[in-house]
């Protein structure tokens, strides 16, 4: 399975965790994920922006238009209280899921 399949399943969690570090615009979120993952994860704009819009519609993100450093308009996203709760729940789910996968990978054949 390509890494992009794994990434798609974790995209909401990655976005929420990135925004827990502070408000950011789409390109900044994309770059932060790439940097923190040490270039292992790369989110395309075609995946990122629909996810941002979906998360905002669900009430876990809020956004506002601001001026960027180079005087361009940029939409900046931030977590809402509901977003912080969802981050906690999704992080717990992923920890449990990854532990189960790790156990299976480490199991010895009989």
Secondary structure, DSSP 4 states (H G I P E B T S, - for coil): --HHHHHHHHHHHHHHHHHHT--EEHHHHHHHHHHHTTTS----HHHHHHHHHHHHHTTSEEEEEEE-TTS-EEEEEEE-HHHHHHHHHHHHHHHHHHHHHHHHHHPPP-
